[in-house]
Amino acid sequence: MSQPSIVNPVVPFTEHVNGMFPGRTFTIVGTAMPNANRFYINLQPHGGSDIAMHFNPRFDQNKIVLNNREGGVWKNEEIHLLGSSFVRGKLFKLIIFCWEDSME
């Protein structure tokens, strides 16, 4: 069963997605504000402070930070060059795939 498309949501945006499980794919299409220094997308279990995946493009630092939070503690960061996939004011498409023990 697929989730319906959500178009032009108010930001910040929160939506229940009916679970994360192996094989689940999330597709996020959006535009970073032209004057944004950064933005983030969190995939978070309902009702807790844990974050299964924190995706944070930082235009002001030319990098993308990925990590997660368990029990209120941030885990190891993965840092990647921002590259040309995310540009202020330009449309982007992010596809997140859920594996058994991680996301890609």
Residue frames as a rotation matrix with the C-alpha (Angstrom) as fourth column:
MET 1
0.586 0.811 0.000 0.00
0.811 -0.586 0.000 0.00
0.000 0.000 -1.000 0.00
SER 2
-0.443 -0.774 0.452 1.48
0.768 -0.588 -0.253 3.35
0.462 0.235 0.855 -0.98
GLN 3
-0.297 0.252 -0.921 1.15
0.623 -0.680 -0.387 6.65
-0.724 -0.689 0.045 0.81
PRO 4
0.702 0.547 0.457 -0.71
0.708 -0.461 -0.535 9.41
-0.082 0.699 -0.711 -1.03
SER 5
-0.302 -0.776 0.553 1.33
0.786 -0.531 -0.316 12.25
0.539 0.340 0.771 -2.50
ILE 6
0.437 0.330 -0.837 1.54
0.748 -0.650 0.134 15.39
-0.500 -0.684 -0.531 -0.41
VAL 7
-0.019 -0.367 0.930 1.92
0.864 -0.474 -0.169 18.60
0.503 0.801 0.326 -2.40
ASN 8
-0.274 -0.219 0.937 3.12
0.024 -0.975 -0.221 21.97
0.962 -0.038 0.272 -1.05
PRO 9
0.363 0.410 -0.837 2.93
0.812 0.302 0.500 21.16
0.457 -0.861 -0.224 2.68
VAL 10
0.822 -0.102 0.560 3.35
-0.333 -0.884 0.328 23.85
0.461 -0.456 -0.761 5.30
VAL 11
0.058 -0.894 -0.443 6.90
0.453 0.419 -0.787 23.81
0.889 -0.156 0.430 6.73
PRO 12
-0.769 -0.620 0.155 7.82
-0.625 0.781 0.024 22.44
-0.136 -0.078 -0.988 9.20
PHE 13
0.137 0.782 -0.608 5.95
-0.845 0.413 0.340 19.36
0.517 0.467 0.717 8.03
THR 14
-0.727 -0.265 0.633 5.11
-0.581 0.729 -0.362 16.25
-0.366 -0.631 -0.684 10.06
GLU 15
0.191 0.781 -0.594 3.35
-0.923 0.349 0.162 13.17
0.334 0.517 0.788 8.69
HIS 16
0.052 -0.084 0.995 2.76
-0.534 0.840 0.099 9.64
-0.844 -0.537 -0.001 9.98
VAL 17
-0.182 -0.255 -0.950 4.06
-0.982 0.103 0.161 7.21
0.057 0.961 -0.269 7.33
ASN 18
0.776 0.628 0.058 2.74
-0.631 0.772 0.074 3.85
0.002 -0.094 0.996 8.58
GLY 19
0.758 -0.465 0.457 6.08
0.028 0.724 0.690 2.33
-0.651 -0.510 0.562 9.51
MET 20
0.245 -0.790 -0.562 9.58
-0.967 -0.162 -0.195 1.79
0.063 0.592 -0.804 8.25
PHE 21
0.559 -0.016 0.829 10.45
-0.195 0.969 0.151 -1.75
-0.806 -0.246 0.538 7.18
PRO 22
-0.519 -0.822 0.234 12.85
0.024 0.259 0.965 -3.53
-0.855 0.506 -0.115 4.81
GLY 23
-0.534 0.252 0.807 11.98
0.840 0.270 0.471 -2.69
-0.099 0.929 -0.356 1.22
ARG 24
0.551 0.756 -0.355 10.14
0.720 -0.645 -0.257 0.51
-0.423 -0.113 -0.899 2.11
THR 25
-0.500 -0.664 0.557 11.03
0.848 -0.505 0.159 3.50
0.175 0.552 0.815 -0.07
PHE 26
0.380 0.526 -0.761 10.43
0.565 -0.783 -0.260 7.18
-0.733 -0.331 -0.595 0.65
THR 27
-0.280 -0.416 0.865 10.61
0.918 -0.380 0.115 9.70
0.281 0.826 0.488 -2.18
ILE 28
0.321 0.291 -0.901 10.89
0.605 -0.795 -0.041 13.34
-0.728 -0.533 -0.431 -1.23
VAL 29
-0.166 -0.288 0.943 10.81
0.900 -0.435 0.026 16.07
0.403 0.853 0.331 -3.86
GLY 30
0.638 0.382 -0.668 11.35
0.673 -0.698 0.244 19.63
-0.374 -0.605 -0.703 -2.74
THR 31
0.326 -0.535 0.780 13.14
0.441 -0.644 -0.626 22.92
0.837 0.547 0.026 -3.12
ALA 32
-0.141 -0.443 -0.885 15.49
0.972 -0.234 -0.038 24.47
-0.190 -0.865 0.464 -0.58
MET 33
0.822 0.449 -0.350 14.73
0.420 -0.894 -0.158 28.14
-0.384 -0.017 -0.923 -0.02
PRO 34
0.668 -0.566 0.482 17.01
0.376 -0.303 -0.876 30.43
0.642 0.767 0.011 -2.09
ASN 35
0.212 -0.586 0.782 18.50
-0.636 -0.690 -0.345 31.95
0.742 -0.423 -0.519 1.08
ALA 36
0.972 0.228 0.049 18.70
-0.189 0.646 0.740 28.72
0.137 -0.728 0.671 3.13
ASN 37
0.003 -0.978 0.206 21.94
-0.997 -0.020 -0.079 27.88
0.082 -0.205 -0.975 4.91
ARG 38
-0.966 -0.241 -0.089 20.66
-0.231 0.967 -0.110 24.36
0.112 -0.085 -0.990 5.61
PHE 39
0.144 0.981 0.129 17.59
-0.944 0.097 0.316 22.21
0.298 -0.167 0.940 6.01
TYR 40
-0.855 -0.437 0.281 16.93
-0.503 0.830 -0.239 18.77
-0.128 -0.346 -0.930 7.44
ILE 41
0.189 0.846 -0.499 14.70
-0.701 0.472 0.535 15.76
0.688 0.249 0.682 7.02
ASN 42
-0.692 -0.344 0.635 14.17
-0.707 0.498 -0.502 13.46
-0.143 -0.796 -0.588 9.99
LEU 43
0.027 0.669 -0.743 12.60
-0.312 0.712 0.629 10.01
0.950 0.215 0.228 9.83
GLN 44
-0.746 -0.245 0.619 11.46
-0.608 -0.126 -0.784 9.47
0.270 -0.961 -0.055 13.37
PRO 45
-0.674 0.537 -0.507 9.54
0.561 0.819 0.121 6.71
0.481 -0.203 -0.853 15.18
HIS 46
0.078 0.835 0.545 6.15
0.009 -0.547 0.837 7.95
0.997 -0.060 -0.050 16.41
GLY 47
0.856 0.515 0.045 6.01
0.002 -0.091 0.996 9.24
0.517 -0.852 -0.079 19.95
GLY 48
0.617 -0.685 -0.388 9.71
0.723 0.297 0.624 9.33
-0.313 -0.665 0.678 20.81
SER 49
0.709 -0.447 -0.546 12.78
-0.398 -0.892 0.213 11.51
-0.582 0.066 -0.810 20.59
ASP 50
-0.146 -0.762 0.631 14.78
0.296 0.576 0.762 8.92
-0.944 0.298 0.141 18.62
ILE 51
0.462 0.189 -0.866 15.57
-0.736 -0.464 -0.494 9.75
-0.495 0.866 -0.076 15.00
ALA 52
0.640 -0.171 0.749 16.09
0.321 0.945 -0.059 6.78
-0.698 0.278 0.660 12.69
MET 53
-0.085 -0.684 0.725 17.64
0.996 -0.063 0.058 8.98
0.006 0.727 0.687 10.00
HIS 54
0.532 0.098 -0.841 18.72
0.223 -0.974 0.027 12.64
-0.817 -0.202 -0.540 10.09
PHE 55
0.053 -0.426 0.903 19.51
0.999 0.029 -0.045 14.06
-0.007 0.904 0.427 6.64
ASN 56
0.633 0.127 -0.763 21.00
0.413 -0.890 0.194 17.57
-0.655 -0.438 -0.616 6.79
PRO 57
0.214 -0.546 0.810 22.34
0.891 -0.231 -0.391 19.39
0.400 0.805 0.437 3.70
ARG 58
0.459 -0.181 -0.870 24.41
0.520 -0.739 0.428 22.37
-0.720 -0.649 -0.245 4.87
PHE 59
0.763 -0.099 0.638 24.90
0.570 -0.362 -0.738 24.87
0.304 0.927 -0.220 2.06
ASP 60
0.860 -0.410 0.304 27.01
-0.475 -0.860 0.185 27.14
0.186 -0.303 -0.935 4.27
GLN 61
0.210 -0.806 0.553 29.50
-0.617 0.329 0.715 24.28
-0.759 -0.491 -0.428 4.84
ASN 62
0.056 -0.107 -0.993 29.18
-0.973 0.217 -0.079 22.53
0.224 0.970 -0.092 1.43
LYS 63
-0.923 -0.349 -0.162 28.37
-0.304 0.919 -0.250 19.18
0.236 -0.182 -0.954 3.03
ILE 64
0.256 0.948 -0.188 25.58
-0.543 0.302 0.783 16.75
0.800 -0.098 0.593 3.87
VAL 65
-0.745 -0.415 0.523 25.46
-0.660 0.338 -0.671 15.32
0.102 -0.845 -0.525 7.38
LEU 66
0.215 0.760 -0.614 23.75
-0.395 0.643 0.656 11.97
0.893 0.101 0.439 8.00
ASN 67
-0.888 -0.460 0.017 23.25
-0.254 0.459 -0.851 10.42
0.384 -0.760 -0.524 11.41
ASN 68
0.103 0.926 -0.362 20.70
0.163 0.343 0.925 9.08
0.981 -0.154 -0.116 13.87
ARG 69
-0.500 -0.180 0.847 19.73
-0.743 -0.414 -0.526 9.55
0.445 -0.892 0.073 17.50
GLU 70
0.075 0.459 -0.885 19.04
0.213 0.860 0.464 6.69
0.974 -0.223 -0.034 19.90
GLY 71
0.303 0.116 -0.946 18.06
0.928 0.191 0.320 7.16
0.218 -0.975 -0.050 23.53
GLY 72
0.957 0.146 -0.252 18.62
0.204 -0.954 0.219 10.91
-0.209 -0.261 -0.942 23.20
VAL 73
0.146 -0.980 -0.135 22.24
-0.054 -0.145 0.988 10.41
-0.988 -0.137 -0.074 22.05
TRP 74
0.727 -0.001 -0.687 23.45
-0.671 -0.215 -0.710 11.34
-0.147 0.977 -0.156 18.56
LYS 75
0.656 -0.491 0.573 25.44
0.392 0.870 0.297 8.53
-0.645 0.030 0.764 16.92
ASN 76
-0.370 -0.929 0.011 28.37
0.442 -0.165 0.882 8.76
-0.817 0.331 0.471 14.49
GLU 77
0.452 0.457 -0.766 27.99
-0.387 -0.674 -0.630 11.30
-0.804 0.581 -0.127 11.70
GLU 78
-0.012 -0.426 0.904 28.55
0.896 0.397 0.200 10.48
-0.445 0.813 0.377 8.06
ILE 79
0.236 0.022 -0.971 29.73
-0.144 -0.988 -0.057 13.54
-0.961 0.153 -0.230 6.17
HIS 80
0.034 -0.132 0.991 29.51
0.920 0.391 0.021 13.82
-0.390 0.911 0.135 2.37
LEU 81
-0.914 -0.325 -0.244 30.31
0.181 -0.863 0.472 16.66
-0.364 0.387 0.847 -0.02
LEU 82
-0.105 0.934 -0.342 27.19
-0.175 -0.356 -0.918 18.56
-0.979 -0.037 0.201 -1.01
GLY 83
-0.709 -0.229 0.667 27.95
0.549 0.414 0.726 18.32
-0.442 0.881 -0.168 -4.73
SER 84
-0.938 0.321 -0.134 25.41
-0.332 -0.713 0.618 19.45
0.103 0.624 0.775 -7.31
SER 85
-0.608 0.742 -0.280 22.41
0.624 0.666 0.410 17.39
0.491 0.075 -0.868 -6.14
PHE 86
0.352 0.700 -0.621 21.26
0.926 -0.355 0.126 20.07
-0.133 -0.620 -0.774 -3.71
VAL 87
-0.736 -0.486 0.472 21.31
0.578 -0.813 0.064 23.70
0.353 0.320 0.879 -4.79
ARG 88
-0.616 0.512 -0.599 19.54
0.277 -0.571 -0.773 26.57
-0.737 -0.642 0.211 -3.05
GLY 89
-0.191 0.665 -0.722 16.31
-0.621 -0.652 -0.435 27.44
-0.760 0.365 0.537 -4.84
LYS 90
-0.462 -0.027 -0.887 16.46
-0.822 0.390 0.416 24.38
0.334 0.921 -0.202 -7.14
LEU 91
0.636 0.771 0.030 14.25
-0.754 0.613 0.234 21.29
0.162 -0.172 0.972 -7.18
PHE 92
-0.622 -0.782 0.041 15.72
-0.775 0.606 -0.181 18.11
0.116 -0.144 -0.983 -5.67
LYS 93
0.580 0.709 -0.402 14.58
-0.590 0.705 0.393 14.51
0.562 0.009 0.827 -5.46
LEU 94
-0.506 -0.682 0.528 15.67
-0.858 0.336 -0.388 12.35
0.088 -0.649 -0.755 -2.52
ILE 95
0.467 0.590 -0.659 14.95
-0.470 0.797 0.380 8.60
0.749 0.132 0.649 -2.48
ILE 96
-0.348 -0.497 0.795 15.43
-0.937 0.194 -0.289 6.77
-0.010 -0.846 -0.534 0.83
PHE 97
0.194 0.332 -0.923 15.46
-0.395 0.888 0.236 2.97
0.898 0.318 0.303 0.85
CYS 98
0.325 -0.004 0.946 14.98
-0.938 0.121 0.323 1.00
-0.116 -0.993 0.035 4.09
TRP 99
-0.250 -0.475 -0.844 17.13
-0.396 0.845 -0.358 -2.08
0.884 0.245 -0.399 4.63
GLU 100
0.354 0.352 -0.866 16.89
0.520 0.696 0.495 -4.56
0.778 -0.626 0.063 7.51
ASP 101
0.365 -0.311 -0.878 19.29
0.906 -0.096 0.411 -2.57
-0.212 -0.946 0.247 9.71
SER 102
-0.580 -0.584 -0.568 19.95
0.406 -0.812 0.420 0.71
-0.706 0.012 0.708 7.88
MET 103
0.695 0.717 -0.050 18.74
0.341 -0.390 -0.855 3.25
-0.633 0.578 -0.516 5.32
GLU 104
-0.439 -0.821 0.364 20.34
0.714 -0.073 0.696 4.34
-0.545 0.566 0.619 2.07
